[in-house]
Amino acid sequence: MSARQITLPFRARRAEVQIDSNADLVGRSYEDGIATITVIETCLSDQSRVMVKRDLDGHVWSMPAWLMRLVFRETQQKRAA
Protein backbone atom coordinates (compact mmCIF):
# COMPACT_ATOMS: atom_id res chain seq x y z
CA MET A 1 0.00 0.00 0.00
CA SER A 2 1.50 3.33 -1.02
CA ALA A 3 0.82 6.56 0.88
CA ARG A 4 -0.53 9.46 -1.17
CA GLN A 5 -1.76 12.88 -0.14
CA ILE A 6 -5.04 14.03 -1.61
CA THR A 7 -5.71 17.76 -1.98
CA LEU A 8 -9.23 19.03 -2.32
CA PRO A 9 -10.00 21.78 -4.85
CA PHE A 10 -11.82 24.14 -2.43
CA ARG A 11 -8.89 24.59 -0.08
CA ALA A 12 -7.55 28.13 0.34
CA ARG A 13 -4.15 28.58 -1.21
CA ARG A 14 -2.78 31.01 1.37
CA ALA A 15 -4.11 32.88 4.32
CA GLU A 16 -4.39 36.58 3.58
CA VAL A 17 -2.74 38.88 6.08
CA GLN A 18 -5.25 41.38 7.40
CA ILE A 19 -4.13 44.81 8.50
CA ASP A 20 -5.20 45.51 12.07
CA SER A 21 -7.02 48.84 12.00
CA ASN A 22 -6.96 49.15 15.80
CA ALA A 23 -3.21 48.66 16.25
CA ASP A 24 -2.78 52.41 16.85
CA LEU A 25 -4.74 52.10 20.11
CA VAL A 26 -2.28 49.64 21.68
CA GLY A 27 -0.22 51.33 24.37
CA ARG A 28 -2.52 54.33 24.83
CA SER A 29 -3.90 55.00 28.29
CA TYR A 30 -6.12 57.35 30.24
CA GLU A 31 -6.68 58.07 33.91
CA ASP A 32 -9.97 57.27 35.60
CA GLY A 33 -9.79 58.59 39.15
CA ILE A 34 -6.76 56.97 40.77
CA ALA A 35 -6.53 54.12 38.22
CA THR A 36 -4.86 54.17 34.81
CA ILE A 37 -6.56 52.20 32.05
CA THR A 38 -4.19 50.97 29.29
CA VAL A 39 -4.98 49.28 25.97
CA ILE A 40 -2.73 46.21 25.90
CA GLU A 41 -3.75 44.41 22.67
CA THR A 42 -6.49 43.79 20.14
CA CYS A 43 -8.85 40.93 20.88
CA LEU A 44 -7.79 37.73 19.12
CA SER A 45 -11.31 36.49 18.44
CA ASP A 46 -12.83 39.82 17.34
CA GLN A 47 -10.68 42.48 15.67
CA SER A 48 -13.24 45.20 16.44
CA ARG A 49 -12.54 44.91 20.19
CA VAL A 50 -9.46 45.73 22.28
CA MET A 51 -8.16 44.32 25.57
CA VAL A 52 -7.67 46.89 28.34
CA LYS A 53 -5.96 46.58 31.73
CA ARG A 54 -6.51 48.57 34.91
CA ASP A 55 -3.22 49.13 36.76
CA LEU A 56 -4.90 49.48 40.15
CA ASP A 57 -5.81 45.79 40.48
CA GLY A 58 -4.59 44.21 37.22
CA HIS A 59 -8.11 43.47 35.96
CA VAL A 60 -8.23 42.82 32.18
CA TRP A 61 -11.34 42.98 29.99
CA SER A 62 -12.33 43.65 26.38
CA MET A 63 -14.32 46.56 25.07
CA PRO A 64 -15.24 47.89 21.63
CA ALA A 65 -12.47 49.80 19.87
CA TRP A 66 -14.86 52.57 18.81
CA LEU A 67 -15.61 53.24 22.48
CA MET A 68 -11.90 53.59 23.29
CA ARG A 69 -11.50 55.99 20.36
CA LEU A 70 -14.36 58.05 21.79
CA VAL A 71 -12.70 58.13 25.23
CA PHE A 72 -9.36 59.25 23.78
CA ARG A 73 -11.00 61.93 21.63
CA GLU A 74 -12.80 63.40 24.66
CA THR A 75 -9.66 63.50 26.78
CA GLN A 76 -7.66 65.19 24.02
CA GLN A 77 -10.23 67.99 23.62
CA LYS A 78 -10.06 69.03 27.28
CA ARG A 79 -7.51 71.85 27.46
CA ALA A 80 -6.71 74.43 30.03
CA ALA A 81 -7.48 78.01 29.05
C-alpha positions in Angstrom: 0.0 0.0 0.0 1.5 3.3 -1.0 0.8 6.6 0.9 -0.5 9.5 -1.2 -1.8 12.9 -0.1 -5.0 14.0 -1.6 -5.7 17.8 -2.0 -9.2 19.0 -2.3 -10.0 21.8 -4.8 -11.8 24.1 -2.4 -8.9 24.6 -0.1 -7.6 28.1 0.3 -4.1 28.6 -1.2 -2.8 31.0 1.4 -4.1 32.9 4.3 -4.4 36.6 3.6 -2.7 38.9 6.1 -5.2 41.4 7.4 -4.1 44.8 8.5 -5.2 45.5 12.1 -7.0 48.8 12.0 -7.0 49.1 15.8 -3.2 48.7 16.2 -2.8 52.4 16.9 -4.7 52.1 20.1 -2.3 49.6 21.7 -0.2 51.3 24.4 -2.5 54.3 24.8 -3.9 55.0 28.3 -6.1 57.4 30.2 -6.7 58.1 33.9 -10.0 57.3 35.6 -9.8 58.6 39.2 -6.8 57.0 40.8 -6.5 54.1 38.2 -4.9 54.2 34.8 -6.6 52.2 32.1 -4.2 51.0 29.3 -5.0 49.3 26.0 -2.7 46.2 25.9 -3.8 44.4 22.7 -6.5 43.8 20.1 -8.9 40.9 20.9 -7.8 37.7 19.1 -11.3 36.5 18.4 -12.8 39.8 17.3 -10.7 42.5 15.7 -13.2 45.2 16.4 -12.5 44.9 20.2 -9.5 45.7 22.3 -8.2 44.3 25.6 -7.7 46.9 28.3 -6.0 46.6 31.7 -6.5 48.6 34.9 -3.2 49.1 36.8 -4.9 49.5 40.2 -5.8 45.8 40.5 -4.6 44.2 37.2 -8.1 43.5 36.0 -8.2 42.8 32.2 -11.3 43.0 30.0 -12.3 43.6 26.4 -14.3 46.6 25.1 -15.2 47.9 21.6 -12.5 49.8 19.9 -14.9 52.6 18.8 -15.6 53.2 22.5 -11.9 53.6 23.3 -11.5 56.0 20.4 -14.4 58.1 21.8 -12.7 58.1 25.2 -9.4 59.3 23.8 -11.0 61.9 21.6 -12.8 63.4 24.7 -9.7 63.5 26.8 -7.7 65.2 24.0 -10.2 68.0 23.6 -10.1 69.0 27.3 -7.5 71.8 27.5 -6.7 74.4 30.0 -7.5 78.0 29.1 
